[in-house]
C-alpha cells in the first residue's frame, strides 16, 4: 500500500494522505485507515465529500 511507503519516510510522516479508490469494501477501508491514511474517498465522489475529507485531514494535521 502506497501510504505505508509514504509514512515510512520521516519527511512525510505528518503529510495528509487521502486515498482515492474505486474499491468500497470494508476490509480495504479498514486496512487503509490502519496504515495511516488521513481520509478515504470512493469514486465517484462529490465535491462536498472531497471538501469534508480535506477538512478532516486538516484537523488531523493541526492536532
Secondary structure, DSSP 4 states (H G I P E B T S, - for coil): -HHHHHHTSGGGTT---EEEES---HHHHHHHHHHT-SEEEESS--HHHHHHHHHHHHHHHH-
